[in-house]
């Protein structure tokens, strides 16, 4: 009742669920991050008054990168990096790649913390990463509505070349 409607409202698509995690694809990294903030705020509100041992705490990783589409599934370094960023995300917060940060830094009023180069499993080079913890997410001012899909001004590249990929996992 919280996550699925927020994903739909922000133009995302649940690619698959994996145990306690979700792999979500967005065509806009701005929408992906606005959705992540909405979901984290919603989870925090739902957890108020709930005993700590049964609260649902999410960690979110966001990346923009090349993906391979295989039927209804996606994979590749774009997905792998999002998964690794989720693993280092603060509980109740999010961790994003440098490429995602460059896309949103002048569009969204958020104070991401530069957490430096991160060496992550199965990725050849260290990943520059930025994070928002749970308190920083609550401090984010009102965000713009999701970007709407406008008719393309030029021919779209067949098969998505890059996408905002979000991985949400329960902590």
N, C-alpha and C positions, 0 to 999 in steps of 0.2 A: 504493500500500500504506500510505501515511501519511495523505494528505489526505482521500481519499474515505471511509475508515472513520471518521475523526474527525468529518467533517461529518455523517455518518449518526448517529453516537453522540450528537451534540449537537443533533439535530433540525433540521439544515439541509437545504437542497435546492440542488443545483447547477442554476442557471437556464441558464447557458451558459458555454462556454469561448470565449475570444477570443485566439487566438495563444498568448501566454505568460501569459494571465490567466484568472481564473475570476470569475464573478458568482454569489454564493451568497446565498440568502435564508433568514433564520431568523425564527421567530415570537417569539423571545425574544432581546433584545440581550444579556442576561446569558449565554445559551448561545453566542451569536456570539463574545463576547469570550473566554469560557473555551475555545472551540474554537480561536480565533486563537492563544491562548497555547500550547495543546497542539501545534498545527501548528508554530509557531515554535520551540518547544523540540525537537520531533522533527527539524526540519530542521537545527537546530544540531548535534544529536547525529549525524545522518547526515553532516554536513560535516566532523566531526572526522577528521583524518588525510587529508583530501582536498585536493589542491593547490588553492590559492585560485582559479586561473583556470578551474576546472571545478566549483566549489561552486555549489549552488543557494541563492540568497539571496532571500527573499520580502519584500515590503512589503505591508502590509494596511491598508485603509481601512474604517472602520465608521461607519455612519450609521443613524439611525432617522428615517424620513420617509415621506411619501405616495409611493405608487408606482401605476403604471397596469399592469394585467395585460392582456396581449395574447396569448392562447393560452398557450403555455409560456414566454413571454418577459415581462420586466418592464422598465419604463423610467420616467422622470420625474425630478424634482429629487432624490428620495430616492436614486436610483441615481447620478445625476450627482455629487452631493456625495460619496458614498462613493468614486467614481472619483477625484475631485480630492484627497480626503484620502489615498488610496493614493499619489498622486504626490508628496506631501510627507512621507510616512511615512519614518522612518529605516530603512535596510536592516536586515532581521532583526527589525523592530519593527512597531508599528502606530500609526495616527493615528485618533482618533475625534472625532466632532462633539460639541458641547456637549450636545445633547439625549441622545446616547448616554451621555455622561459623567454627566449628571444621573440617568439610570436605574440606573447601576451603582456610583456612588461610595460608597454606603453598603452595598452588597451584596458587593463584591469587594475583597480586600485588595491593592490595586495603587496604586503611587505614580505616577500620571500626571503629566507635566510640562505645565503650561499654556503653550502656545506662542502664545497670543494670537489676535487676529483675523487670519484669512488671506483675502486677496483671491485668488479662484480663477476660472479661465476659465468663462464662461457662467453664472455664478451672480450674481444682482443685488447681493446684500449680502455683506459679509465674513462668514466662518464662524469662530466661536470654536472652537478645536481644542485637543486634548490628545494627548500622545504618550507612548509607552513605547518606549525603544530596546531593542536586543537584550539588553544587560546587565540592564536593569530587568525584562525578561520572565523571565530566568533567576532573578532575585531574588524573584519572586512566590512567596509560600508556597503550600502545597497548596491547591487550589481545591475548592469543593464539587462534587458530581456534577452533571451537567446537570439543569436543571429538567425534570420530567416533565409531560407534558400532562395536566391534570386536567379532568374533565368541566366544561364551562362552567357558571357559576352564573347567567349571564344570556345572552340571545340574542346570538350573535356578529354583528357587522356584516358584511353580505354584501360580498364582494370586499374583500380586505385593505386596511384604511385606513392602516396603518402597519406597517412591518416592519423588523427589523434587516437591513441589507443590508451584505454584506461583499464587498470586491473584493480579490482576491489577485493580485499580479503578480510575476513573477520579476524580480529586479533585474539 
